[in-house]
Amino acid sequence: MQQTFRLRDLVPMLAIDVAIPYGLYVILSPHFPSNSFIPLLIAALPPAVSGVVGVIRKGHIDYVGALVVLGILITVVAAAGGRFLTLADSDKVELICSPFRQIKRV
């Protein structure tokens, strides 16, 4: 069964996975120290919750939401460790890309 792409399905996904996390970060970051990663963790909650709800209700993973949460968590780990992650390191690229190898291309 092939799913059809509809623009009206894209708008809620962009709101939950992009707009709400960005808005939360912009609103919360002035209230925390500049080196705090708590606003990032809070910003990761809407896509994470949406992903869990999607798996429970629909039985499949929202890959865009998973990528957003993974990107935020990698940023938090990098900030907590005091190091910057570079995509030149093949181990990190492998870590980022490995969950998406099972995606079937249509």
Sequence and secondary structure as in RCSB ss.txt:
>XXXX:A:sequence
MQQTFRLRDLVPMLAIDVAIPYGLYVILSPHFPSNSFIPLLIAALPPAVSGVVGVIRKGHIDYVGALVVLGILIT
VVAAAGGRFLTLADSDKVELICSPFRQIKRV
>XXXX:A:secstr
      HHHHHHHHIIIIIHHHHHHHHHGGGS TT  HHHHHHTHHHHHHHHHHHHHHSS  HHHHHHHHHHHHH
HHHHHHT    TT HHHHHHHHGGGTT    
